[in-house]
Amino acid sequence: MNTSSIRLMLLALLLAVVTLFCTLAGAAAGLLARIDGASYANALRRGAVVFAGSATLSLAVLTFVLTAV
């Protein structure tokens, strides 16, 4: 394996971890909103906002780290 394919595999793994983390954060936020008494639509909206926010922040940090290396 050359360095290019190793970096590509590392990037794919990091993107999978970021996707999993963001999905879990969004699901937890939606569940907590639903437990708090929000309607299903509002709980889904809160989960989507948390998913989008955590995805944006995670990808920004990932981009910063990859350009620094």
mmCIF file of the N, C-alpha and C atoms, coordinates in Angstrom:
data_MODEL
# 
_entry.id   MODEL 
# 
loop_
_atom_site.group_PDB 
_atom_site.id 
_atom_site.type_symbol 
_atom_site.label_atom_id 
_atom_site.label_alt_id 
_atom_site.label_comp_id 
_atom_site.label_asym_id 
_atom_site.label_entity_id 
_atom_site.label_seq_id 
_atom_site.pdbx_PDB_ins_code 
_atom_site.Cartn_x 
_atom_site.Cartn_y 
_atom_site.Cartn_z 
_atom_site.occupancy 
_atom_site.B_iso_or_equiv 
_atom_site.pdbx_formal_charge 
_atom_site.auth_seq_id 
_atom_site.auth_comp_id 
_atom_site.auth_asym_id 
_atom_site.auth_atom_id 
_atom_site.pdbx_PDB_model_num 
ATOM 1   N N  . MET A 1 1  ? 0.841   -1.191 0.000  1.00 0.00 ? 1  MET A N  1 
ATOM 2   C CA . MET A 1 1  ? 0.000   0.000  0.000  1.00 0.00 ? 1  MET A CA 1 
ATOM 3   C C  . MET A 1 1  ? 0.876   1.241  0.000  1.00 0.00 ? 1  MET A C  1 
ATOM 4   N N  . ASN A 1 2  ? 0.479   2.177  -0.791 1.00 0.00 ? 2  ASN A N  1 
ATOM 5   C CA . ASN A 1 2  ? 1.236   3.419  -0.803 1.00 0.00 ? 2  ASN A CA 1 
ATOM 6   C C  . ASN A 1 2  ? 0.592   4.433  0.135  1.00 0.00 ? 2  ASN A C  1 
ATOM 7   N N  . THR A 1 3  ? 1.262   5.536  0.315  1.00 0.00 ? 3  THR A N  1 
ATOM 8   C CA . THR A 1 3  ? 0.810   6.550  1.258  1.00 0.00 ? 3  THR A CA 1 
ATOM 9   C C  . THR A 1 3  ? -0.528  7.145  0.857  1.00 0.00 ? 3  THR A C  1 
ATOM 10  N N  . SER A 1 4  ? -0.777  7.274  -0.425 1.00 0.00 ? 4  SER A N  1 
ATOM 11  C CA . SER A 1 4  ? -2.023  7.869  -0.894 1.00 0.00 ? 4  SER A CA 1 
ATOM 12  C C  . SER A 1 4  ? -3.232  7.015  -0.521 1.00 0.00 ? 4  SER A C  1 
ATOM 13  N N  . SER A 1 5  ? -3.131  5.713  -0.675 1.00 0.00 ? 5  SER A N  1 
ATOM 14  C CA . SER A 1 5  ? -4.261  4.851  -0.344 1.00 0.00 ? 5  SER A CA 1 
ATOM 15  C C  . SER A 1 5  ? -4.478  4.759  1.157  1.00 0.00 ? 5  SER A C  1 
ATOM 16  N N  . ILE A 1 6  ? -3.407  4.839  1.933  1.00 0.00 ? 6  ILE A N  1 
ATOM 17  C CA . ILE A 1 6  ? -3.548  4.829  3.390  1.00 0.00 ? 6  ILE A CA 1 
ATOM 18  C C  . ILE A 1 6  ? -4.258  6.093  3.855  1.00 0.00 ? 6  ILE A C  1 
ATOM 19  N N  . ARG A 1 7  ? -3.888  7.234  3.279  1.00 0.00 ? 7  ARG A N  1 
ATOM 20  C CA . ARG A 1 7  ? -4.559  8.480  3.655  1.00 0.00 ? 7  ARG A CA 1 
ATOM 21  C C  . ARG A 1 7  ? -6.019  8.467  3.243  1.00 0.00 ? 7  ARG A C  1 
ATOM 22  N N  . LEU A 1 8  ? -6.326  7.863  2.105  1.00 0.00 ? 8  LEU A N  1 
ATOM 23  C CA . LEU A 1 8  ? -7.706  7.774  1.651  1.00 0.00 ? 8  LEU A CA 1 
ATOM 24  C C  . LEU A 1 8  ? -8.529  6.872  2.575  1.00 0.00 ? 8  LEU A C  1 
ATOM 25  N N  . MET A 1 9  ? -7.954  5.762  3.007  1.00 0.00 ? 9  MET A N  1 
ATOM 26  C CA . MET A 1 9  ? -8.652  4.880  3.944  1.00 0.00 ? 9  MET A CA 1 
ATOM 27  C C  . MET A 1 9  ? -8.857  5.561  5.293  1.00 0.00 ? 9  MET A C  1 
ATOM 28  N N  . LEU A 1 10 ? -7.863  6.317  5.747  1.00 0.00 ? 10 LEU A N  1 
ATOM 29  C CA . LEU A 1 10 ? -7.987  7.055  6.998  1.00 0.00 ? 10 LEU A CA 1 
ATOM 30  C C  . LEU A 1 10 ? -9.083  8.111  6.896  1.00 0.00 ? 10 LEU A C  1 
ATOM 31  N N  . LEU A 1 11 ? -9.146  8.792  5.773  1.00 0.00 ? 11 LEU A N  1 
ATOM 32  C CA . LEU A 1 11 ? -10.186 9.791  5.573  1.00 0.00 ? 11 LEU A CA 1 
ATOM 33  C C  . LEU A 1 11 ? -11.573 9.155  5.564  1.00 0.00 ? 11 LEU A C  1 
ATOM 34  N N  . ALA A 1 12 ? -11.710 8.009  4.898  1.00 0.00 ? 12 ALA A N  1 
ATOM 35  C CA . ALA A 1 12 ? -13.002 7.309  4.877  1.00 0.00 ? 12 ALA A CA 1 
ATOM 36  C C  . ALA A 1 12 ? -13.405 6.854  6.276  1.00 0.00 ? 12 ALA A C  1 
ATOM 37  N N  . LEU A 1 13 ? -12.452 6.363  7.043  1.00 0.00 ? 13 LEU A N  1 
ATOM 38  C CA . LEU A 1 13 ? -12.738 5.951  8.417  1.00 0.00 ? 13 LEU A CA 1 
ATOM 39  C C  . LEU A 1 13 ? -13.146 7.136  9.280  1.00 0.00 ? 13 LEU A C  1 
ATOM 40  N N  . LEU A 1 14 ? -12.447 8.248  9.147  1.00 0.00 ? 14 LEU A N  1 
ATOM 41  C CA . LEU A 1 14 ? -12.787 9.440  9.923  1.00 0.00 ? 14 LEU A CA 1 
ATOM 42  C C  . LEU A 1 14 ? -14.166 9.980  9.544  1.00 0.00 ? 14 LEU A C  1 
ATOM 43  N N  . LEU A 1 15 ? -14.505 9.946  8.269  1.00 0.00 ? 15 LEU A N  1 
ATOM 44  C CA . LEU A 1 15 ? -15.840 10.393 7.857  1.00 0.00 ? 15 LEU A CA 1 
ATOM 45  C C  . LEU A 1 15 ? -16.929 9.478  8.402  1.00 0.00 ? 15 LEU A C  1 
ATOM 46  N N  . ALA A 1 16 ? -16.657 8.189  8.467  1.00 0.00 ? 16 ALA A N  1 
ATOM 47  C CA . ALA A 1 16 ? -17.626 7.254  9.048  1.00 0.00 ? 16 ALA A CA 1 
ATOM 48  C C  . ALA A 1 16 ? -17.818 7.514  10.539 1.00 0.00 ? 16 ALA A C  1 
ATOM 49  N N  . VAL A 1 17 ? -16.738 7.792  11.245 1.00 0.00 ? 17 VAL A N  1 
ATOM 50  C CA . VAL A 1 17 ? -16.831 8.087  12.675 1.00 0.00 ? 17 VAL A CA 1 
ATOM 51  C C  . VAL A 1 17 ? -17.586 9.396  12.905 1.00 0.00 ? 17 VAL A C  1 
ATOM 52  N N  . VAL A 1 18 ? -17.319 10.407 12.093 1.00 0.00 ? 18 VAL A N  1 
ATOM 53  C CA . VAL A 1 18 ? -18.024 11.683 12.211 1.00 0.00 ? 18 VAL A CA 1 
ATOM 54  C C  . VAL A 1 18 ? -19.512 11.493 11.950 1.00 0.00 ? 18 VAL A C  1 
ATOM 55  N N  . THR A 1 19 ? -19.860 10.716 10.939 1.00 0.00 ? 19 THR A N  1 
ATOM 56  C CA . THR A 1 19 ? -21.266 10.463 10.633 1.00 0.00 ? 19 THR A CA 1 
ATOM 57  C C  . THR A 1 19 ? -21.956 9.740  11.784 1.00 0.00 ? 19 THR A C  1 
ATOM 58  N N  . LEU A 1 20 ? -21.296 8.744  12.358 1.00 0.00 ? 20 LEU A N  1 
ATOM 59  C CA . LEU A 1 20 ? -21.861 8.020  13.483 1.00 0.00 ? 20 LEU A CA 1 
ATOM 60  C C  . LEU A 1 20 ? -22.047 8.937  14.689 1.00 0.00 ? 20 LEU A C  1 
ATOM 61  N N  . PHE A 1 21 ? -21.043 9.747  14.991 1.00 0.00 ? 21 PHE A N  1 
ATOM 62  C CA . PHE A 1 21 ? -21.127 10.672 16.118 1.00 0.00 ? 21 PHE A CA 1 
ATOM 63  C C  . PHE A 1 21 ? -22.277 11.663 15.932 1.00 0.00 ? 21 PHE A C  1 
ATOM 64  N N  . CYS A 1 22 ? -22.400 12.212 14.748 1.00 0.00 ? 22 CYS A N  1 
ATOM 65  C CA . CYS A 1 22 ? -23.454 13.203 14.499 1.00 0.00 ? 22 CYS A CA 1 
ATOM 66  C C  . CYS A 1 22 ? -24.842 12.572 14.550 1.00 0.00 ? 22 CYS A C  1 
ATOM 67  N N  . THR A 1 23 ? -24.964 11.357 14.056 1.00 0.00 ? 23 THR A N  1 
ATOM 68  C CA . THR A 1 23 ? -26.242 10.661 14.109 1.00 0.00 ? 23 THR A CA 1 
ATOM 69  C C  . THR A 1 23 ? -26.640 10.379 15.555 1.00 0.00 ? 23 THR A C  1 
ATOM 70  N N  . LEU A 1 24 ? -25.692 9.930  16.362 1.00 0.00 ? 24 LEU A N  1 
ATOM 71  C CA . LEU A 1 24 ? -25.995 9.672  17.767 1.00 0.00 ? 24 LEU A CA 1 
ATOM 72  C C  . LEU A 1 24 ? -26.335 10.950 18.523 1.00 0.00 ? 24 LEU A C  1 
ATOM 73  N N  . ALA A 1 25 ? -25.643 12.040 18.237 1.00 0.00 ? 25 ALA A N  1 
ATOM 74  C CA . ALA A 1 25 ? -25.947 13.309 18.894 1.00 0.00 ? 25 ALA A CA 1 
ATOM 75  C C  . ALA A 1 25 ? -27.336 13.803 18.507 1.00 0.00 ? 25 ALA A C  1 
ATOM 76  N N  . GLY A 1 26 ? -27.689 13.685 17.235 1.00 0.00 ? 26 GLY A N  1 
ATOM 77  C CA . GLY A 1 26 ? -29.019 14.103 16.792 1.00 0.00 ? 26 GLY A CA 1 
ATOM 78  C C  . GLY A 1 26 ? -30.123 13.251 17.384 1.00 0.00 ? 26 GLY A C  1 
ATOM 79  N N  . ALA A 1 27 ? -29.892 11.946 17.450 1.00 0.00 ? 27 ALA A N  1 
ATOM 80  C CA . ALA A 1 27 ? -30.891 11.051 18.036 1.00 0.00 ? 27 ALA A CA 1 
ATOM 81  C C  . ALA A 1 27 ? -31.068 11.330 19.523 1.00 0.00 ? 27 ALA A C  1 
ATOM 82  N N  . ALA A 1 28 ? -29.986 11.573 20.220 1.00 0.00 ? 28 ALA A N  1 
ATOM 83  C CA . ALA A 1 28 ? -30.078 11.887 21.649 1.00 0.00 ? 28 ALA A CA 1 
ATOM 84  C C  . ALA A 1 28 ? -30.813 13.198 21.881 1.00 0.00 ? 28 ALA A C  1 
ATOM 85  N N  . ALA A 1 29 ? -30.545 14.192 21.052 1.00 0.00 ? 29 ALA A N  1 
ATOM 86  C CA . ALA A 1 29 ? -31.231 15.477 21.200 1.00 0.00 ? 29 ALA A CA 1 
ATOM 87  C C  . ALA A 1 29 ? -32.726 15.337 20.924 1.00 0.00 ? 29 ALA A C  1 
ATOM 88  N N  . GLY A 1 30 ? -33.078 14.568 19.899 1.00 0.00 ? 30 GLY A N  1 
ATOM 89  C CA . GLY A 1 30 ? -34.488 14.341 19.606 1.00 0.00 ? 30 GLY A CA 1 
ATOM 90  C C  . GLY A 1 30 ? -35.186 13.581 20.715 1.00 0.00 ? 30 GLY A C  1 
ATOM 91  N N  . LEU A 1 31 ? -34.515 12.586 21.266 1.00 0.00 ? 31 LEU A N  1 
ATOM 92  C CA . LEU A 1 31 ? -35.094 11.818 22.359 1.00 0.00 ? 31 LEU A CA 1 
ATOM 93  C C  . LEU A 1 31 ? -35.280 12.680 23.600 1.00 0.00 ? 31 LEU A C  1 
ATOM 94  N N  . LEU A 1 32 ? -34.273 13.472 23.930 1.00 0.00 ? 32 LEU A N  1 
ATOM 95  C CA . LEU A 1 32 ? -34.395 14.342 25.095 1.00 0.00 ? 32 LEU A CA 1 
ATOM 96  C C  . LEU A 1 32 ? -35.488 15.392 24.905 1.00 0.00 ? 32 LEU A C  1 
ATOM 97  N N  . ALA A 1 33 ? -35.640 15.892 23.699 1.00 0.00 ? 33 ALA A N  1 
ATOM 98  C CA . ALA A 1 33 ? -36.705 16.860 23.426 1.00 0.00 ? 33 ALA A CA 1 
ATOM 99  C C  . ALA A 1 33 ? -38.067 16.193 23.571 1.00 0.00 ? 33 ALA A C  1 
ATOM 100 N N  . ARG A 1 34 ? -38.181 14.958 23.096 1.00 0.00 ? 34 ARG A N  1 
ATOM 101 C CA . ARG A 1 34 ? -39.456 14.232 23.200 1.00 0.00 ? 34 ARG A CA 1 
ATOM 102 C C  . ARG A 1 34 ? -39.778 13.923 24.656 1.00 0.00 ? 34 ARG A C  1 
ATOM 103 N N  . ILE A 1 35 ? -38.782 13.539 25.442 1.00 0.00 ? 35 ILE A N  1 
ATOM 104 C CA . ILE A 1 35 ? -38.995 13.282 26.873 1.00 0.00 ? 35 ILE A CA 1 
ATOM 105 C C  . ILE A 1 35 ? -39.406 14.560 27.586 1.00 0.00 ? 35 ILE A C  1 
ATOM 106 N N  . ASP A 1 36 ? -38.886 15.690 27.115 1.00 0.00 ? 36 ASP A N  1 
ATOM 107 C CA . ASP A 1 36 ? -39.204 16.986 27.716 1.00 0.00 ? 36 ASP A CA 1 
ATOM 108 C C  . ASP A 1 36 ? -40.618 17.443 27.383 1.00 0.00 ? 36 ASP A C  1 
ATOM 109 N N  . GLY A 1 37 ? -41.304 16.746 26.471 1.00 0.00 ? 37 GLY A N  1 
ATOM 110 C CA . GLY A 1 37 ? -42.688 17.071 26.176 1.00 0.00 ? 37 GLY A CA 1 
ATOM 111 C C  . GLY A 1 37 ? -42.895 17.725 24.821 1.00 0.00 ? 37 GLY A C  1 
ATOM 112 N N  . ALA A 1 38 ? -41.894 17.787 24.002 1.00 0.00 ? 38 ALA A N  1 
ATOM 113 C CA . ALA A 1 38 ? -42.045 18.390 22.675 1.00 0.00 ? 38 ALA A CA 1 
ATOM 114 C C  . ALA A 1 38 ? -42.834 17.436 21.780 1.00 0.00 ? 38 ALA A C  1 
ATOM 115 N N  . SER A 1 39 ? -43.484 17.993 20.778 1.00 0.00 ? 39 SER A N  1 
ATOM 116 C CA . SER A 1 39 ? -44.204 17.150 19.826 1.00 0.00 ? 39 SER A CA 1 
ATOM 117 C C  . SER A 1 39 ? -43.183 16.392 18.971 1.00 0.00 ? 39 SER A C  1 
ATOM 118 N N  . TYR A 1 40 ? -43.689 15.412 18.217 1.00 0.00 ? 40 TYR A N  1 
ATOM 119 C CA . TYR A 1 40 ? -42.776 14.630 17.372 1.00 0.00 ? 40 TYR A CA 1 
ATOM 120 C C  . TYR A 1 40 ? -42.088 15.521 16.335 1.00 0.00 ? 40 TYR A C  1 
ATOM 121 N N  . ALA A 1 41 ? -42.817 16.464 15.780 1.00 0.00 ? 41 ALA A N  1 
ATOM 122 C CA . ALA A 1 41 ? -42.232 17.349 14.765 1.00 0.00 ? 41 ALA A CA 1 
ATOM 123 C C  . ALA A 1 41 ? -41.142 18.233 15.366 1.00 0.00 ? 41 ALA A C  1 
ATOM 124 N N  . ASN A 1 42 ? -41.407 18.781 16.541 1.00 0.00 ? 42 ASN A N  1 
ATOM 125 C CA . ASN A 1 42 ? -40.395 19.627 17.177 1.00 0.00 ? 42 ASN A CA 1 
ATOM 126 C C  . ASN A 1 42 ? -39.184 18.817 17.638 1.00 0.00 ? 42 ASN A C  1 
ATOM 127 N N  . ALA A 1 43 ? -39.416 17.605 18.117 1.00 0.00 ? 43 ALA A N  1 
ATOM 128 C CA . ALA A 1 43 ? -38.296 16.754 18.531 1.00 0.00 ? 43 ALA A CA 1 
ATOM 129 C C  . ALA A 1 43 ? -37.431 16.391 17.330 1.00 0.00 ? 43 ALA A C  1 
ATOM 130 N N  . LEU A 1 44 ? -38.075 16.093 16.204 1.00 0.00 ? 44 LEU A N  1 
ATOM 131 C CA . LEU A 1 44 ? -37.324 15.784 14.988 1.00 0.00 ? 44 LEU A CA 1 
ATOM 132 C C  . LEU A 1 44 ? -36.547 16.998 14.503 1.00 0.00 ? 44 LEU A C  1 
ATOM 133 N N  . ARG A 1 45 ? -37.157 18.164 14.604 1.00 0.00 ? 45 ARG A N  1 
ATOM 134 C CA . ARG A 1 45 ? -36.475 19.393 14.194 1.00 0.00 ? 45 ARG A CA 1 
ATOM 135 C C  . ARG A 1 45 ? -35.265 19.662 15.079 1.00 0.00 ? 45 ARG A C  1 
ATOM 136 N N  . ARG A 1 46 ? -35.415 19.481 16.383 1.00 0.00 ? 46 ARG A N  1 
ATOM 137 C CA . ARG A 1 46 ? -34.278 19.699 17.284 1.00 0.00 ? 46 ARG A CA 1 
ATOM 138 C C  . ARG A 1 46 ? -33.153 18.700 17.011 1.00 0.00 ? 46 ARG A C  1 
ATOM 139 N N  . GLY A 1 47 ? -33.523 17.465 16.752 1.00 0.00 ? 47 GLY A N  1 
ATOM 140 C CA . GLY A 1 47 ? -32.509 16.468 16.410 1.00 0.00 ? 47 GLY A CA 1 
ATOM 141 C C  . GLY A 1 47 ? -31.784 16.810 15.127 1.00 0.00 ? 47 GLY A C  1 
ATOM 142 N N  . ALA A 1 48 ? -32.531 17.310 14.139 1.00 0.00 ? 48 ALA A N  1 
ATOM 143 C CA . ALA A 1 48 ? -31.920 17.687 12.862 1.00 0.00 ? 48 ALA A CA 1 
ATOM 144 C C  . ALA A 1 48 ? -30.974 18.877 13.033 1.00 0.00 ? 48 ALA A C  1 
ATOM 145 N N  . VAL A 1 49 ? -31.358 19.821 13.869 1.00 0.00 ? 49 VAL A N  1 
ATOM 146 C CA . VAL A 1 49 ? -30.493 20.989 14.109 1.00 0.00 ? 49 VAL A CA 1 
ATOM 147 C C  . VAL A 1 49 ? -29.202 20.558 14.796 1.00 0.00 ? 49 VAL A C  1 
ATOM 148 N N  . VAL A 1 50 ? -29.310 19.672 15.771 1.00 0.00 ? 50 VAL A N  1 
ATOM 149 C CA . VAL A 1 50 ? -28.109 19.191 16.459 1.00 0.00 ? 50 VAL A CA 1 
ATOM 150 C C  . VAL A 1 50 ? -27.241 18.377 15.505 1.00 0.00 ? 50 VAL A C  1 
ATOM 151 N N  . PHE A 1 51 ? -27.857 17.542 14.667 1.00 0.00 ? 51 PHE A N  1 
ATOM 152 C CA . PHE A 1 51 ? -27.087 16.771 13.684 1.00 0.00 ? 51 PHE A CA 1 
ATOM 153 C C  . PHE A 1 51 ? -26.332 17.707 12.750 1.00 0.00 ? 51 PHE A C  1 
ATOM 154 N N  . ALA A 1 52 ? -27.014 18.709 12.228 1.00 0.00 ? 52 ALA A N  1 
ATOM 155 C CA . ALA A 1 52 ? -26.369 19.633 11.290 1.00 0.00 ? 52 ALA A CA 1 
ATOM 156 C C  . ALA A 1 52 ? -25.259 20.433 11.970 1.00 0.00 ? 52 ALA A C  1 
ATOM 157 N N  . GLY A 1 53 ? -25.505 20.869 13.179 1.00 0.00 ? 53 GLY A N  1 
ATOM 158 C CA . GLY A 1 53 ? -24.491 21.642 13.897 1.00 0.00 ? 53 GLY A CA 1 
ATOM 159 C C  . GLY A 1 53 ? -23.265 20.821 14.231 1.00 0.00 ? 53 GLY A C  1 
ATOM 160 N N  . SER A 1 54 ? -23.485 19.611 14.704 1.00 0.00 ? 54 SER A N  1 
ATOM 161 C CA . SER A 1 54 ? -22.333 18.769 15.038 1.00 0.00 ? 54 SER A CA 1 
ATOM 162 C C  . SER A 1 54 ? -21.593 18.317 13.785 1.00 0.00 ? 54 SER A C  1 
ATOM 163 N N  . ALA A 1 55 ? -22.306 18.103 12.689 1.00 0.00 ? 55 ALA A N  1 
ATOM 164 C CA . ALA A 1 55 ? -21.646 17.739 11.435 1.00 0.00 ? 55 ALA A CA 1 
ATOM 165 C C  . ALA A 1 55 ? -20.786 18.893 10.929 1.00 0.00 ? 55 ALA A C  1 
ATOM 166 N N  . THR A 1 56 ? -21.315 20.094 10.997 1.00 0.00 ? 56 THR A N  1 
ATOM 167 C CA . THR A 1 56 ? -20.561 21.266 10.552 1.00 0.00 ? 56 THR A CA 1 
ATOM 168 C C  . THR A 1 56 ? -19.304 21.454 11.386 1.00 0.00 ? 56 THR A C  1 
ATOM 169 N N  . LEU A 1 57 ? -19.445 21.374 12.698 1.00 0.00 ? 57 LEU A N  1 
ATOM 170 C CA . LEU A 1 57 ? -18.297 21.561 13.577 1.00 0.00 ? 57 LEU A CA 1 
ATOM 171 C C  . LEU A 1 57 ? -17.276 20.443 13.400 1.00 0.00 ? 57 LEU A C  1 
ATOM 172 N N  . SER A 1 58 ? -17.734 19.202 13.320 1.00 0.00 ? 58 SER A N  1 
ATOM 173 C CA . SER A 1 58 ? -16.816 18.075 13.165 1.00 0.00 ? 58 SER A CA 1 
ATOM 174 C C  . SER A 1 58 ? -16.063 18.127 11.842 1.00 0.00 ? 58 SER A C  1 
ATOM 175 N N  . LEU A 1 59 ? -16.749 18.455 10.773 1.00 0.00 ? 59 LEU A N  1 
ATOM 176 C CA . LEU A 1 59 ? -16.080 18.534 9.475  1.00 0.00 ? 59 LEU A CA 1 
ATOM 177 C C  . LEU A 1 59 ? -15.124 19.722 9.403  1.00 0.00 ? 59 LEU A C  1 
ATOM 178 N N  . ALA A 1 60 ? -15.449 20.805 10.088 1.00 0.00 ? 60 ALA A N  1 
ATOM 179 C CA . ALA A 1 60 ? -14.525 21.938 10.133 1.00 0.00 ? 60 ALA A CA 1 
ATOM 180 C C  . ALA A 1 60 ? -13.242 21.565 10.872 1.00 0.00 ? 60 ALA A C  1 
ATOM 181 N N  . VAL A 1 61 ? -13.379 20.875 11.998 1.00 0.00 ? 61 VAL A N  1 
ATOM 182 C CA . VAL A 1 61 ? -12.203 20.443 12.747 1.00 0.00 ? 61 VAL A CA 1 
ATOM 183 C C  . VAL A 1 61 ? -11.405 19.419 11.935 1.00 0.00 ? 61 VAL A C  1 
ATOM 184 N N  . LEU A 1 62 ? -12.101 18.487 11.281 1.00 0.00 ? 62 LEU A N  1 
ATOM 185 C CA . LEU A 1 62 ? -11.435 17.485 10.468 1.00 0.00 ? 62 LEU A CA 1 
ATOM 186 C C  . LEU A 1 62 ? -10.664 18.135 9.320  1.00 0.00 ? 62 LEU A C  1 
ATOM 187 N N  . THR A 1 63 ? -11.252 19.120 8.695  1.00 0.00 ? 63 THR A N  1 
ATOM 188 C CA . THR A 1 63 ? -10.576 19.840 7.617  1.00 0.00 ? 63 THR A CA 1 
ATOM 189 C C  . THR A 1 63 ? -9.335  20.568 8.124  1.00 0.00 ? 63 THR A C  1 
ATOM 190 N N  . PHE A 1 64 ? -9.466  21.194 9.286  1.00 0.00 ? 64 PHE A N  1 
ATOM 191 C CA . PHE A 1 64 ? -8.325  21.891 9.888  1.00 0.00 ? 64 PHE A CA 1 
ATOM 192 C C  . PHE A 1 64 ? -7.188  20.931 10.201 1.00 0.00 ? 64 PHE A C  1 
ATOM 193 N N  . VAL A 1 65 ? -7.516  19.778 10.765 1.00 0.00 ? 65 VAL A N  1 
ATOM 194 C CA . VAL A 1 65 ? -6.485  18.800 11.121 1.00 0.00 ? 65 VAL A CA 1 
ATOM 195 C C  . VAL A 1 65 ? -5.818  18.229 9.874  1.00 0.00 ? 65 VAL A C  1 
ATOM 196 N N  . LEU A 1 66 ? -6.604  17.918 8.858  1.00 0.00 ? 66 LEU A N  1 
ATOM 197 C CA . LEU A 1 66 ? -6.026  17.347 7.641  1.00 0.00 ? 66 LEU A CA 1 
ATOM 198 C C  . LEU A 1 66 ? -5.157  18.332 6.867  1.00 0.00 ? 66 LEU A C  1 
ATOM 199 N N  . THR A 1 67 ? -5.500  19.614 6.919  1.00 0.00 ? 67 THR A N  1 
ATOM 200 C CA . THR A 1 67 ? -4.649  20.590 6.237  1.00 0.00 ? 67 THR A CA 1 
ATOM 201 C C  . THR A 1 67 ? -3.394  20.906 7.052  1.00 0.00 ? 67 THR A C  1 
ATOM 202 N N  . ALA A 1 68 ? -3.458  20.718 8.361  1.00 0.00 ? 68 ALA A N  1 
ATOM 203 C CA . ALA A 1 68 ? -2.302  20.987 9.199  1.00 0.00 ? 68 ALA A CA 1 
ATOM 204 C C  . ALA A 1 68 ? -1.272  19.857 9.115  1.00 0.00 ? 68 ALA A C  1 
ATOM 205 N N  . VAL A 1 69 ? -1.729  18.674 8.766  1.00 0.00 ? 69 VAL A N  1 
ATOM 206 C CA . VAL A 1 69 ? -0.807  17.518 8.729  1.00 0.00 ? 69 VAL A CA 1 
ATOM 207 C C  . VAL A 1 69 ? -0.078  17.428 7.445  1.00 0.00 ? 69 VAL A C  1 
# 
